[in-house]
Amino acid sequence: MNKIAKYISRTILVSFLFFILILSCDVPLYNASGTYINKNYESKYCCFETPHIADTLILYKDGTFNSDYYGKGKYDINNQIGNISIYLNADRIGVHTTMSNKLFQRIEISLSSNTNHHYLKID
């Protein structure tokens, strides 16, 4: 009976750790199009290529985007296991950064991880 109890407890522990690992990993993006709003932009300026004003970023399915801060341009998403990156290329600036797509959370485009400055998908 003692061996069965150890086996069950180990199975539960391994299952729990696997579940936590799944929740903390990014899931590949298949559709990132939608509307994103700029969050935590009030912090002091860290870099000139990030908006420190309220901004809305719209990613379209055809690979183009529109933003009051960046203007119009094209975007490219690179899906890799555990790392999703996005490149926004507009007339006046190009930005290469990461995206987060964790289970049960909204998609985020990171602008500064130090200040949690990011775009959050709202639709």
C-alpha positions in Angstrom: 0.0 0.0 0.0 2.9 2.4 0.7 4.3 2.0 -2.8 0.9 2.8 -4.3 0.6 6.0 -2.2 4.1 7.1 -3.3 3.3 6.4 -6.9 0.1 8.4 -6.7 1.7 11.4 -4.9 4.6 11.5 -7.5 2.1 11.3 -10.3 0.1 14.2 -8.8 3.3 16.2 -8.3 4.5 15.7 -11.8 1.1 16.5 -13.3 1.0 19.7 -11.2 4.5 20.8 -12.3 3.6 20.1 -15.9 0.4 22.1 -15.6 2.4 25.1 -14.1 4.9 24.8 -17.0 2.1 24.9 -19.6 0.6 28.0 -18.0 3.9 29.9 -18.0 4.8 29.2 -21.6 3.8 31.3 -24.6 1.4 29.7 -27.1 2.2 30.3 -30.8 0.1 33.0 -32.3 -2.1 32.2 -35.3 -4.0 35.4 -35.4 -2.6 38.5 -33.7 -4.8 41.0 -35.6 -6.9 43.2 -33.5 -6.8 46.4 -31.5 -4.1 47.0 -28.8 -4.0 49.8 -26.3 -0.8 51.3 -24.7 -0.5 50.6 -21.0 1.9 51.9 -18.3 3.2 54.7 -20.6 3.4 57.3 -17.8 6.9 56.2 -16.6 9.9 58.2 -17.5 11.3 57.9 -21.0 13.4 54.9 -21.6 13.7 55.0 -25.3 12.4 57.3 -28.1 10.8 54.5 -30.2 8.1 53.8 -27.6 5.0 55.9 -27.2 4.8 57.8 -23.8 1.3 59.0 -24.6 -2.0 57.1 -24.9 -1.9 55.2 -28.2 -4.0 52.6 -30.0 -2.3 50.1 -32.3 -4.4 48.2 -34.8 -2.9 45.1 -36.5 -4.7 44.0 -39.6 -4.8 40.4 -41.0 -3.0 41.5 -44.2 0.2 42.3 -42.2 -0.3 46.0 -42.0 -0.9 48.2 -39.0 -2.0 51.7 -38.0 -1.1 53.7 -34.9 -1.3 57.4 -34.0 2.3 57.2 -32.7 3.9 55.0 -35.4 1.7 55.9 -38.3 1.0 53.3 -41.0 3.3 50.4 -41.7 3.8 46.6 -41.9 4.4 44.1 -39.2 5.9 40.6 -39.2 5.5 38.0 -36.4 8.1 35.3 -35.8 6.6 32.4 -33.9 9.1 30.2 -32.1 8.5 27.9 -29.2 8.8 30.0 -26.0 9.6 33.2 -27.9 7.2 35.2 -30.1 8.7 38.4 -31.7 7.1 41.1 -33.7 8.7 43.7 -36.0 6.8 46.9 -36.6 8.1 48.7 -39.7 6.7 52.2 -40.3 8.0 55.1 -42.4 9.7 56.9 -39.5 10.7 54.0 -37.2 11.1 50.3 -36.9 10.6 48.4 -33.7 11.6 44.8 -32.9 10.2 43.4 -29.7 8.5 40.4 -28.1 4.9 39.3 -27.6 3.3 37.3 -24.9 0.5 34.9 -25.5 0.0 32.9 -22.3 -3.0 30.7 -21.7 -6.0 32.5 -20.2 -4.4 35.9 -20.6 -4.7 38.6 -23.2 -2.0 39.1 -25.9 0.7 41.7 -25.0 3.3 43.4 -27.1 6.2 44.4 -24.8 7.7 47.8 -25.1 9.8 47.9 -21.9 9.9 45.0 -19.5 11.6 47.1 -16.8 8.5 49.3 -16.5 5.8 46.9 -17.8 5.2 49.2 -20.7 3.2 47.3 -23.2 0.3 47.1 -25.7 -2.6 45.0 -24.5 -5.0 43.4 -26.9 -8.6 44.5 -26.2 -10.4 42.7 -29.1 
